[in-house]
Amino acid sequence: MARVLAADATLHRRYRRADGAEIWLFLAYFAQQQVNSQIHSPRNCLPAGGWTVTRLKNETLALGDRAQPAMHMRIQSQGRAQDVVYWFRTPRGTLAGEYALKWDLVRSALARRPTNAAFVRYNAAAVDSLALRELMSRLGAPLDAALSSVGL
């Protein structure tokens, strides 16, 4: 997956609560988006991996003291349902959709501004959606600090 993704840096973590809930965090950083080194969309990658998207919606998350735009997918495979929440971060802000990300890239490239970006994805079993929201809220500030350190 890392070779196909072509990100400059990735972070993949599993968090487990005492009650057994598991939440996964995936973060990919692209120092400069260009041909063969652009952010891949879960809307394409997950179905290609055998998952069926049963719900897709734009939403605003409450992460600590701020509102966070995000895409929320419910996916299913072999009787298992998962919630996937993701967004993109560029120097100009946080974007929930793939079209907004592409438009941001085009505008930045035409203006000769940096095209660096990050992809943030959380996922957990659908039955653990409350644990998923709690972890996203807890990691909001540290994640923002990490992304700020690379100009995002």
MARTOR-597775 format. One record per residue: residue in three letters; x, y, z of N, C-alpha, C, O, CB in turn; residue number from 1. Coordinates in steps of 0.2 Angstrom, whole numbers, plus 2048, in hexadecimal, padded with zeros to 3 digits. Each point is the difference from the previous one (the first is absolute). Glycine has a CB too. Layout:
# residues N
[tortor 'ALA' [X Y Z] [X Y Z] [X Y Z] [X Y Z] [X Y Z] NUM]
...
# end
This chain:
# residues 152
[tortor 'MET' [804 7FA 800] [7FC 806 800] [804 806 800] [7FF 805 7FC] [7F8 7F5 80A] 1]
[tortor 'ALA' [80F 806 7FE] [804 806 800] [803 802 7FA] [800 806 7FE] [802 7F7 80D] 2]
[tortor 'ARG' [800 7FE 7F1] [803 802 7F9] [7FB 803 7FB] [801 805 7FD] [807 7F1 805] 3]
[tortor 'VAL' [7F2 807 7FF] [7FA 803 7FB] [7FE 807 803] [7FF 805 7FC] [7FD 7EF 802] 4]
[tortor 'LEU' [804 80D 808] [7FE 807 803] [805 805 7FE] [7FE 806 7FF] [7FC 7F4 80A] 5]
[tortor 'ALA' [80C 805 7F7] [806 804 7FF] [800 806 804] [802 806 7FE] [7FD 7F6 7F7] 6]
[tortor 'ALA' [7FF 804 812] [800 805 804] [808 801 803] [804 7FB 800] [7F0 803 803] 7]
[tortor 'ASP' [80D 808 7FF] [807 801 803] [801 7FE 807] [805 7FE 802] [7FB 80C 7F7] 8]
[tortor 'ALA' [7FA 7F5 80A] [800 7FE 807] [7F9 7FD 802] [7FB 803 7FE] [80E 805 805] 9]
[tortor 'THR' [7F7 7F2 801] [7FA 7FE 802] [800 7FE 807] [805 7FE 803] [7F9 7FD 7F1] 10]
[tortor 'LEU' [7FC 805 80F] [800 7FD 807] [7F9 7FC 800] [7FB 802 7FE] [80B 808 807] 11]
[tortor 'HIS' [7FB 7F0 7FE] [7FA 7FB 801] [800 7FE 807] [805 7FC 802] [7FC 800 7F1] 12]
[tortor 'ARG' [7FA 805 811] [800 7FE 807] [7F9 7FD 801] [7FB 802 7FD] [80D 807 806] 13]
[tortor 'ARG' [7F8 7F2 802] [7FA 7FD 802] [800 802 808] [805 7FF 803] [7FC 7F7 7F4] 14]
[tortor 'TYR' [7F9 80C 80B] [7FE 802 806] [7FB 7FB 803] [7FB 7FE 7FC] [808 80E 802] 15]
[tortor 'ARG' [7FE 7F1 808] [7FC 7FB 803] [7FD 803 807] [804 801 804] [802 7F5 7F5] 16]
[tortor 'ARG' [7F4 80A 808] [7FD 802 806] [7FF 7F9 804] [801 7FB 7FE] [7F9 80F 7FD] 17]
[tortor 'ALA' [805 7F7 80C] [800 7FB 805] [7FA 7FB 7FE] [800 7FA 801] [805 80E 808] 18]
[tortor 'ASP' [7F6 7FB 7F4] [7FA 7FC 7FE] [801 7FD 7FA] [7FB 7FC 7FD] [7FE 80C 809] 19]
[tortor 'GLY' [80C 7F8 7F7] [802 7FC 7F9] [7FF 804 7FA] [802 7FE 7FB] [7FB 7F8 80B] 20]
[tortor 'ALA' [800 810 7FA] [7FF 804 7FA] [807 802 7FD] [805 802 804] [7F0 803 801] 21]
[tortor 'GLU' [80C 7FA 7F5] [806 801 7FC] [7FE 806 7FB] [7FC 800 7FC] [809 7F4 806] 22]
[tortor 'ILE' [800 811 7FE] [7FF 805 7FB] [807 801 7FD] [805 800 803] [7F2 806 804] 23]
[tortor 'TRP' [809 7FB 7F2] [806 801 7FC] [800 807 7FE] [7FB 803 7FE] [805 7F1 7FE] 24]
[tortor 'LEU' [806 80E 804] [802 807 7FD] [805 7FF 7FB] [805 7FC 801] [7F9 80A 80A] 25]
[tortor 'PHE' [801 7FD 7EF] [805 800 7FB] [801 807 7FE] [7FB 804 7FE] [801 7F1 7FE] 26]
[tortor 'LEU' [80A 80D 803] [802 807 7FE] [805 7FF 7FB] [805 7FD 800] [7F8 808 80B] 27]
[tortor 'ALA' [802 7FF 7EF] [805 800 7FB] [802 807 7FE] [7FB 804 7FF] [800 7F1 7FC] 28]
[tortor 'TYR' [80B 80D 804] [802 806 7FF] [804 800 7F9] [804 7FC 7FF] [7FD 807 80D] 29]
[tortor 'PHE' [7FD 802 7F0] [803 801 7F9] [803 807 800] [7FD 805 801] [7FA 7F4 7FA] 30]
[tortor 'ALA' [810 807 805] [803 807 800] [7FF 804 7FA] [800 806 800] [809 7F4 806] 31]
[tortor 'GLN' [7F5 802 7F4] [7FE 804 7FA] [7FC 7FB 7FC] [802 7FB 7FE] [809 80C 802] 32]
[tortor 'GLN' [7EF 7FB 7FF] [7FC 7FC 7FC] [801 801 7F8] [801 805 7FE] [7F6 7FB 80B] 33]
[tortor 'GLN' [80A 7FA 7F4] [802 800 7F9] [7FE 7FA 7FD] [7FD 7FB 803] [80D 80D 7FE] 34]
[tortor 'VAL' [7F7 7F7 7F8] [7FE 7FA 7FD] [803 7FA 803] [806 800 802] [7F8 806 7F3] 35]
[tortor 'ASN' [7FE 7F5 80D] [802 7FA 803] [802 801 808] [802 7FB 803] [802 801 7F2] 36]
[tortor 'SER' [7FA 80A 80D] [801 801 807] [7FB 805 803] [801 805 803] [80B 7F9 7FC] 37]
[tortor 'GLN' [7EE 7FF 800] [7FA 804 802] [7FC 7FC 805] [801 7FA 800] [7FE 80C 7F5] 38]
[tortor 'ILE' [7FD 7FD 80F] [7FC 7FD 805] [7FB 7FB 7FD] [7FC 802 7FB] [806 808 80D] 39]
[tortor 'HIS' [7FE 7F0 7FA] [7FB 7FB 7FD] [7F9 801 804] [801 801 806] [808 7F7 7F6] 40]
[tortor 'SER' [7F2 807 801] [7F9 800 804] [7FE 7FA 802] [800 7FB 7FD] [7FD 80F 7FC] 41]
[tortor 'PRO' [800 7F6 80D] [7FD 7FA 803] [7FA 7FE 7FC] [7FE 7FA 800] [806 809 80B] 42]
[tortor 'ARG' [7F9 802 7F1] [7FA 7FE 7FC] [802 7FB 7FB] [7FC 7FD 7FD] [7FF 80F 805] 43]
[tortor 'ASN' [80B 7F4 7FC] [803 7FB 7FB] [803 7FA 802] [7FF 7FB 7FE] [802 80F 7FB] 44]
[tortor 'CYS' [804 7F8 80C] [804 7FA 803] [7FC 7FB 804] [801 7FA 7FF] [808 80F 802] 45]
[tortor 'LEU' [7F2 7F9 803] [7FD 7FB 804] [7FB 7FC 7FC] [801 7FA 801] [7FF 80E 808] 46]
[tortor 'PRO' [7FC 7FA 7F2] [7FD 7FC 7FC] [804 7FB 7FC] [7FF 7FA 7FE] [7F8 80E 801] 47]
[tortor 'ALA' [80F 7FB 7FF] [805 7FB 7FC] [803 7FB 805] [802 7FB 7FD] [801 80F 7FB] 48]
[tortor 'GLY' [7FD 7F7 80E] [802 7FB 805] [7FA 7FB 802] [801 7FC 805] [808 80C 7FF] 49]
[tortor 'GLY' [7F1 7F9 7F9] [7FB 7FB 802] [7FB 803 804] [7FB 7FC 802] [80D 7FB 7FD] 50]
[tortor 'TRP' [7F8 80F 803] [7FB 803 805] [7FB 803 7FC] [801 802 7FA] [807 800 80E] 51]
[tortor 'THR' [7F2 7FE 7FA] [7FA 803 7FD] [7FE 806 804] [7FF 800 806] [7FD 7F5 7F5] 52]
[tortor 'VAL' [804 811 802] [7FE 806 803] [7F8 800 801] [7FD 800 7FB] [80E 806 800] 53]
[tortor 'THR' [7F3 7FA 80B] [7F9 800 801] [7FD 807 802] [7FA 801 800] [807 7F3 803] 54]
[tortor 'ARG' [803 810 7FF] [7FE 807 802] [806 805 7FF] [806 7FE 802] [7F1 7FE 806] 55]
[tortor 'LEU' [808 80A 7F5] [805 805 7FF] [7FD 806 802] [7FB 802 7FC] [80C 7F7 7FB] 56]
[tortor 'LYS' [7FC 80B 80D] [7FD 807 802] [805 804 802] [805 7FF 803] [7F0 7FC 800] 57]
[tortor 'ASN' [80B 80C 7FB] [804 805 803] [7FD 802 807] [7FA 800 801] [808 804 7F3] 58]
[tortor 'GLU' [802 7FD 810] [7FE 802 807] [805 805 803] [806 800 7FE] [7F4 7F5 803] 59]
[tortor 'THR' [804 80E 805] [804 804 804] [801 7FD 806] [7FB 7FF 804] [801 80B 7F6] 60]
[tortor 'LEU' [80A 7F4 808] [802 7FD 807] [801 806 805] [803 805 7FE] [801 7F0 7FC] 61]
[tortor 'ALA' [7FA 809 80C] [802 805 806] [807 7FC 803] [7FF 7FC 803] [7F5 808 7FF] 62]
[tortor 'LEU' [811 7FF 7FC] [807 7FE 803] [803 805 805] [803 805 7FE] [7FF 7F4 7F7] 63]
[tortor 'GLY' [7FC 806 811] [803 805 805] [7FC 806 7FF] [7FA 800 801] [811 7FB 7FF] 64]
[tortor 'ASP' [7F8 80B 7FF] [7FD 806 800] [7FF 803 7F9] [7FF 805 7FE] [806 7FD 80C] 65]
[tortor 'ARG' [7FC 7F9 7F1] [7FF 802 7F9] [7FC 7FB 7FC] [7FF 7FA 802] [80C 80C 7FE] 66]
[tortor 'ALA' [7F2 7FD 7FA] [7FC 7FC 7FC] [805 7FD 7FA] [804 804 7FE] [7F1 803 805] 67]
[tortor 'GLN' [80A 7F3 7FC] [804 7FD 7FB] [7FC 7FD 7FA] [7FC 7FB 801] [80D 802 808] 68]
[tortor 'PRO' [7F8 805 7F1] [7FD 7FD 7FA] [803 7F9 7FF] [806 7FF 800] [7F7 80D 7FB] 69]
[tortor 'ALA' [7FE 7EF 803] [803 7FA 7FF] [7FB 7FC 7FB] [7FA 802 800] [80C 7FE 80B] 70]
[tortor 'MET' [7FC 7FB 7F2] [7FC 7FB 7FD] [7FF 7FA 804] [805 7FD 804] [7FF 807 7F1] 71]
[tortor 'HIS' [7F6 7F9 80C] [7FF 7FA 804] [7FD 7FB 7FB] [7FB 801 7FD] [803 806 80E] 72]
[tortor 'MET' [805 7F3 7F5] [7FE 7FB 7FC] [7FE 7FA 805] [804 7FF 805] [804 805 7F1] 73]
[tortor 'ARG' [7F3 7F8 808] [7FF 7FA 803] [801 7FB 7FB] [7FE 800 7FA] [7F9 804 80E] 74]
[tortor 'ILE' [80E 7F7 7F9] [802 7FB 7FB] [7FE 7F9 803] [800 7FF 806] [809 809 7F5] 75]
[tortor 'GLN' [7F6 7F3 801] [7FF 7FA 802] [803 7FA 7FB] [801 801 7FA] [7F4 804 80B] 76]
[tortor 'SER' [80D 7F6 7FF] [803 7FA 7FC] [7FF 7FA 804] [802 800 806] [807 808 7F4] 77]
[tortor 'GLN' [7F5 7F3 803] [7FF 7F9 804] [7FD 801 807] [802 7FD 805] [808 7FF 7F5] 78]
[tortor 'GLY' [7F1 808 806] [7FC 801 806] [802 804 805] [7FD 801 805] [800 7F4 7F9] 79]
[tortor 'ARG' [809 80E 801] [803 805 804] [7FF 807 7FE] [801 802 7FA] [808 7F6 809] 80]
[tortor 'ALA' [7F5 80D 801] [7FF 807 7FE] [805 804 804] [801 7FF 806] [7F2 7FF 7F8] 81]
[tortor 'GLN' [80F 807 7FF] [805 804 803] [7FE 808 7FE] [7FD 801 7FB] [80C 7F6 804] 82]
[tortor 'ASP' [7F9 80D 806] [7FF 807 7FE] [807 803 7FF] [805 7FE 803] [7F1 803 805] 83]
[tortor 'VAL' [80B 803 7F2] [806 803 7FE] [7FE 807 800] [7FC 803 7FD] [808 7F3 7FC] 84]
[tortor 'VAL' [801 80E 80A] [7FF 807 800] [807 803 7FE] [805 7FE 803] [7F2 802 807] 85]
[tortor 'TYR' [808 805 7F1] [807 802 7FD] [7FF 807 7FE] [7FA 803 7FF] [809 7F2 7FD] 86]
[tortor 'TRP' [803 80F 803] [800 806 7FE] [807 802 7FD] [805 7FC 801] [7F2 808 807] 87]
[tortor 'PHE' [80A 801 7F5] [806 802 7FD] [802 807 803] [7FC 804 801] [802 7F6 7F4] 88]
[tortor 'ARG' [809 807 80C] [802 806 802] [805 803 7FB] [805 7FD 7FE] [7F9 800 80E] 89]
[tortor 'THR' [801 80A 7F3] [805 803 7FB] [802 806 804] [7FD 802 805] [7FE 7F9 7F0] 90]
[tortor 'PRO' [80A 809 808] [802 806 804] [7FA 805 800] [800 805 804] [80C 7FA 7F8] 91]
[tortor 'ARG' [7EF 800 800] [7FA 805 800] [7FA 7FE 804] [7FB 803 800] [809 800 7F5] 92]
[tortor 'GLY' [7FD 7F7 80E] [7FB 7FE 805] [7FE 7F8 7FF] [804 7FC 7FD] [7F8 810 803] 93]
[tortor 'THR' [7FF 7F3 803] [7FD 7F9 801] [7FB 7FF 7FB] [7FB 804 7FF] [808 7FB 80D] 94]
[tortor 'LEU' [7FD 7FB 7F0] [7FB 7FF 7FA] [7FD 7F9 802] [804 7FB 801] [802 80C 7F6] 95]
[tortor 'ALA' [7F4 7F8 807] [7FD 7FA 801] [7FF 7FC 7FA] [801 7FA 800] [7F9 80B 809] 96]
[tortor 'GLY' [806 7FE 7F1] [7FE 7FC 7FA] [806 800 7FB] [805 804 800] [7F0 7FF 802] 97]
[tortor 'GLU' [80B 7F8 7FA] [805 7FF 7FB] [800 806 7FB] [806 802 7FE] [7F9 7F1 804] 98]
[tortor 'TYR' [7FB 80F 7FC] [800 805 7FB] [803 807 803] [804 803 7FC] [7F2 7F8 7FF] 99]
[tortor 'ALA' [809 806 80B] [802 806 803] [808 800 801] [804 805 7FF] [7F2 7FC 807] 100]
[tortor 'LEU' [80D 7F9 7FB] [807 7FE 800] [803 802 7F9] [805 803 800] [7F9 7F4 80A] 101]
[tortor 'LYS' [7FF 806 7F1] [803 801 7F9] [800 808 7FF] [804 802 7FD] [7F7 7F2 7FF] 102]
[tortor 'TRP' [7FF 80F 805] [800 807 7FF] [805 804 803] [803 804 7FD] [7F1 7FB 801] 103]
[tortor 'ASP' [80D 7FF 809] [805 803 804] [807 7FF 7FC] [804 805 800] [7F5 7FA 80B] 104]
[tortor 'LEU' [808 7FB 7F3] [807 7FF 7FD] [801 804 7F9] [805 802 7FF] [7FA 7F2 806] 105]
[tortor 'VAL' [7FC 80C 7F7] [800 804 7FA] [801 807 801] [805 803 7FD] [7F4 7F5 7FE] 106]
[tortor 'ARG' [804 80B 80A] [801 807 802] [807 802 802] [803 804 7FF] [7F0 7FC 804] 107]
[tortor 'SER' [80F 7FB 802] [807 801 803] [805 7FF 7FA] [805 804 800] [7F7 7F8 80B] 108]
[tortor 'ALA' [803 800 7F1] [805 7FF 7FB] [801 806 7FB] [805 802 7FE] [7F9 7F1 803] 109]
[tortor 'LEU' [7FC 80F 7FD] [800 806 7FC] [802 806 803] [803 804 7FC] [7F3 7F7 7FE] 110]
[tortor 'ALA' [80A 806 80C] [802 806 804] [807 7FE 802] [803 805 804] [7F2 7FE 800] 111]
[tortor 'ARG' [80E 7F8 7FB] [807 7FE 802] [801 800 807] [805 802 803] [7FF 802 7F3] 112]
[tortor 'ARG' [7F6 7FA 80E] [801 7FF 807] [801 7F9 802] [7FF 7FB 7FB] [7F9 80E 806] 113]
[tortor 'PRO' [80A 7F5 805] [801 7F9 802] [7FA 7FC 7FF] [7FB 802 801] [80D 802 807] 114]
[tortor 'THR' [7FA 7F6 7F6] [7FA 7FB 7FE] [801 7FA 805] [7FD 7FB 7FF] [803 808 7F5] 115]
[tortor 'ASN' [803 7FE 812] [800 7FB 805] [7F9 7FF 803] [7FC 804 800] [810 7FF 803] 116]
[tortor 'ALA' [7F3 7F7 7FF] [7FA 7FE 803] [800 7FA 804] [805 7FC 800] [7F5 809 7F6] 117]
[tortor 'ALA' [801 7FA 80E] [800 7FA 804] [7F9 7FD 800] [7FB 803 7FE] [80D 801 80A] 118]
[tortor 'PHE' [7F8 7F5 7F9] [7FA 7FC 800] [7FF 7FD 807] [805 7FD 802] [7FB 801 7F1] 119]
[tortor 'VAL' [7FA 803 810] [7FF 7FE 807] [7FA 7FB 7FF] [7FB 802 7FE] [80A 808 808] 120]
[tortor 'ARG' [7FC 7F0 7FC] [7FA 7FB 800] [800 7FC 807] [805 7FE 802] [7FC 801 7F1] 121]
[tortor 'TYR' [7F9 801 810] [7FF 7FC 806] [7FB 7FA 7FD] [7FB 802 7FC] [807 808 80D] 122]
[tortor 'ASN' [7FE 7F0 7FA] [7FB 7FB 7FF] [800 7FC 806] [804 7FF 804] [7FE 801 7F0] 123]
[tortor 'ALA' [7F8 7FD 80D] [7FE 7FB 805] [7FA 7FD 7FE] [7FC 802 7FC] [809 805 80D] 124]
[tortor 'ALA' [7FA 7F3 7FB] [7FA 7FC 7FF] [7FA 805 801] [800 804 804] [805 7F1 7FF] 125]
[tortor 'ALA' [7F5 80A 7F9] [7FA 804 801] [7FE 800 807] [7FD 805 802] [800 7F9 7F2] 126]
[tortor 'VAL' [803 7FD 80F] [7FE 7FF 807] [804 804 805] [7FE 802 806] [7FD 7F3 7F8] 127]
[tortor 'ASP' [80B 80D 800] [804 804 804] [801 808 7FE] [805 803 801] [802 7F3 801] 128]
[tortor 'SER' [7F3 80C 7FB] [800 807 7FE] [801 805 805] [803 806 7FF] [7F6 7F6 7F8] 129]
[tortor 'LEU' [804 803 80F] [801 805 806] [808 800 802] [802 805 801] [7F2 7F8 803] 130]
[tortor 'ALA' [80F 7FD 7FC] [807 800 802] [804 804 7FA] [805 803 802] [7FA 7F2 804] 131]
[tortor 'LEU' [7FF 80A 7F4] [803 803 7FA] [800 808 801] [805 804 800] [7F8 7F2 7F9] 132]
[tortor 'ARG' [7FD 80D 809] [7FF 807 801] [804 802 806] [803 806 800] [7F2 7F9 7FB] 133]
[tortor 'GLU' [80B 7FD 80A] [804 802 806] [808 801 7FE] [803 805 803] [7F4 7F5 805] 134]
[tortor 'LEU' [80B 801 7F5] [808 800 7FE] [801 806 7FB] [805 804 801] [7FC 7F0 801] 135]
[tortor 'MET' [7FB 80D 7F9] [801 806 7FC] [800 807 804] [804 804 7FE] [7F6 7F5 7F9] 136]
[tortor 'SER' [802 807 80E] [800 806 804] [806 801 804] [803 805 801] [7F1 7FA 800] 137]
[tortor 'ARG' [80E 7FB 802] [806 801 804] [807 801 7FC] [804 804 802] [7F6 7F4 806] 138]
[tortor 'LEU' [806 806 7F2] [806 800 7FC] [800 807 7FB] [804 801 7FD] [7FD 7F2 803] 139]
[tortor 'GLY' [7F9 810 801] [7FF 806 7FB] [806 805 801] [803 802 7FB] [7F1 7FD 806] 140]
[tortor 'ALA' [80D 803 805] [806 806 802] [807 7FD 7FE] [803 803 7FD] [7F5 802 80C] 141]
[tortor 'PRO' [80A 7F5 7F9] [806 7FD 7FE] [801 800 7F9] [806 801 7FD] [7FB 7F9 80E] 142]
[tortor 'LEU' [7FA 803 7F2] [800 800 7F8] [801 806 7FD] [804 801 7FB] [7F5 7F5 806] 143]
[tortor 'ASP' [803 80F 801] [801 807 7FD] [807 803 801] [803 803 7FC] [7F1 7FF 807] 144]
[tortor 'ALA' [80F 7FD 803] [807 802 802] [805 7FD 7FB] [804 803 7FD] [7F9 7FE 80F] 145]
[tortor 'ALA' [802 7F8 7F3] [804 7FC 7FB] [800 803 7F9] [805 801 7FD] [7FA 7F5 80A] 146]
[tortor 'LEU' [7FB 80B 7F7] [7FF 803 7F9] [802 807 7FF] [803 802 7FB] [7F3 7F6 804] 147]
[tortor 'SER' [809 80C 807] [803 807 7FF] [807 800 800] [803 805 7FD] [7F4 7FE 80A] 148]
[tortor 'SER' [80D 7F8 7FB] [807 800 800] [803 7FF 7F9] [806 801 7FF] [7FA 7FA 80C] 149]
[tortor 'VAL' [7FB 802 7F0] [802 800 7F9] [7FD 805 7FC] [7FF 7FF 7FA] [803 7F5 808] 150]
[tortor 'GLY' [7FB 811 801] [7FD 805 7FC] [7F9 7FF 7FE] [7FD 804 7FC] [80E 7FF 800] 151]
[tortor 'LEU' [7F2 7F9 808] [7F9 7FE 7FE] [7FB 802 806] [7FA 800 800] [809 7F7 7F9] 152]
# end
